[in-house]
Amino acid sequence: MADLKYYDIILKPVITEKSMSSMADRKYTFLVHPEATKVQIKEAVEKMFEGVKVEKVNTMNQIGKTKRRGLAVGKTAKTKKAIVKLTEDSKDIDFFEGM
């Protein structure tokens, strides 16, 4: 496995209607590095956002889809998504404020 630093683990936030509605339950969704573990994701979120405490992390792997354009066949990139649930005494992630 690659030597991942905390700033390499979280790639970008997922901003969809479903992920925005789950923020009321203190759940935030991120695209993460495909080789990152739950423990690494938890540490990365706590280091990147000050005052945030993570209760649990759920992950899901999404395989790449096969796409075709004429005779050429290829695959889209595989991704990994993480849903991070914060504790009750934790601060909110200020990145998502005002959305």
Buried (B, 14 or more C-beta within 10 A) or exposed (E): EEEBEBEBBBBEBBEEEEBBEBBEEBBBBBBBBEEBBBEBBBBBBBBBBEEBEBEEBEBEEEEEEEEEEEEEEEEEEEBBBBBBBBEEEBEBBEEBEEE
